[in-house]
Amino acid sequence: MALSIATVPVLTGEASDRFDRMMEASEERRGSVDFSREINEARAILSKANL
């Protein structure tokens, strides 16, 4: 018995425009998280373990 292949919905109109705006805003925020505190903690742990 063959199963039908589901179609992939395509965004059009205002939904597509809104998605593009949200995607661009997300790309601008990419990489804005500061992990320096976590890196320093990891280095302190590794230095105590002599690694």
Distance bins in CASP14 RR format, pairs under 12 A and 6 or more apart:
PFRMAT RR
TARGET T0000
AUTHOR 0000-0000-0000
RMODE 2
METHOD distances of the structure
MODEL  1
9 15 0 0 0 0 1 0 0 0 0 0 0
9 16 0 0 0 0 0 1 0 0 0 0 0
9 19 0 0 0 0 0 1 0 0 0 0 0
10 16 0 0 0 0 1 0 0 0 0 0 0
10 19 0 0 0 0 0 1 0 0 0 0 0
11 17 0 0 0 0 1 0 0 0 0 0 0
11 18 0 0 0 0 1 0 0 0 0 0 0
11 19 1 0 1 0 0 0 0 0 0 0 0
11 20 0 0 0 0 1 0 0 0 0 0 0
11 22 0 0 0 0 0 1 0 0 0 0 0
11 23 0 0 0 0 0 1 0 0 0 0 0
12 18 0 0 0 0 0 1 0 0 0 0 0
12 19 0 0 0 0 0 1 0 0 0 0 0
12 20 0 0 0 0 0 1 0 0 0 0 0
13 19 0 0 0 0 1 0 0 0 0 0 0
13 20 0 0 0 0 0 1 0 0 0 0 0
14 20 0 0 0 0 0 1 0 0 0 0 0
14 21 0 0 0 0 0 1 0 0 0 0 0
15 21 0 0 0 0 0 1 0 0 0 0 0
15 22 0 0 0 0 0 1 0 0 0 0 0
16 22 0 0 0 0 0 1 0 0 0 0 0
16 23 0 0 0 0 0 1 0 0 0 0 0
17 23 0 0 0 0 0 1 0 0 0 0 0
17 24 0 0 0 0 0 1 0 0 0 0 0
18 24 0 0 0 0 0 1 0 0 0 0 0
18 25 0 0 0 0 0 1 0 0 0 0 0
19 25 0 0 0 0 0 1 0 0 0 0 0
19 26 0 0 0 0 0 1 0 0 0 0 0
20 26 0 0 0 0 0 1 0 0 0 0 0
20 27 0 0 0 0 0 1 0 0 0 0 0
21 27 0 0 0 0 0 1 0 0 0 0 0
21 28 0 0 0 0 0 1 0 0 0 0 0
22 28 0 0 0 0 0 1 0 0 0 0 0
22 29 0 0 0 0 0 1 0 0 0 0 0
23 29 0 0 0 0 0 1 0 0 0 0 0
23 30 0 0 0 0 0 1 0 0 0 0 0
24 30 0 0 0 0 0 1 0 0 0 0 0
25 32 0 0 0 0 0 1 0 0 0 0 0
26 32 0 0 0 0 0 1 0 0 0 0 0
33 39 0 0 0 0 0 1 0 0 0 0 0
34 40 0 0 0 0 0 1 0 0 0 0 0
35 41 0 0 0 0 1 0 0 0 0 0 0
35 42 0 0 0 0 1 0 0 0 0 0 0
35 43 0 0 0 0 0 1 0 0 0 0 0
36 42 0 0 0 0 0 1 0 0 0 0 0
36 43 0 0 0 0 0 1 0 0 0 0 0
37 43 0 0 0 0 0 1 0 0 0 0 0
37 44 0 0 0 0 0 1 0 0 0 0 0
38 44 0 0 0 0 0 1 0 0 0 0 0
38 45 0 0 0 0 0 1 0 0 0 0 0
39 45 0 0 0 0 0 1 0 0 0 0 0
39 46 0 0 0 0 0 1 0 0 0 0 0
40 46 0 0 0 0 0 1 0 0 0 0 0
40 47 0 0 0 0 0 1 0 0 0 0 0
41 47 0 0 0 0 0 1 0 0 0 0 0
41 48 0 0 0 0 0 1 0 0 0 0 0
42 48 0 0 0 0 0 1 0 0 0 0 0
42 49 0 0 0 0 0 1 0 0 0 0 0
42 51 0 0 0 0 0 1 0 0 0 0 0
43 49 0 0 0 0 0 1 0 0 0 0 0
43 51 0 0 0 0 1 0 0 0 0 0 0
44 51 0 0 0 0 0 1 0 0 0 0 0
45 51 0 0 0 0 1 0 0 0 0 0 0
END
